[in-house]
């Protein structure tokens, strides 16, 4: 399964804790950096590996995207109000304004 398919599965899993939500279009996801909206926008981040060579993801590490692969501003500068980080047992929801101290 590709990482994009896995990402969509993670987003859909998070929607189970929400009611009356809307999923972003592909264009909104790419240009505005949000995945799910109620009256607020969420950008959902799945588990990641610390290194590509690692066998399994590490729930204790979550990467922040300052710049994307195209050199444009990363998702920390997007239109999401909250970032949702997947862990093994629960979701960690972080207000975008609290992420500002990590921006470069």
Beta strands, then each sheet from edge to edge (+ up, - down):
strand 1: 22-23
strand 2: 36-37
strand 3: 41-45
strand 4: 82-86
strand 5: 91-95
sheet 1: 1+ 2- 3+ 4+ 5-
end
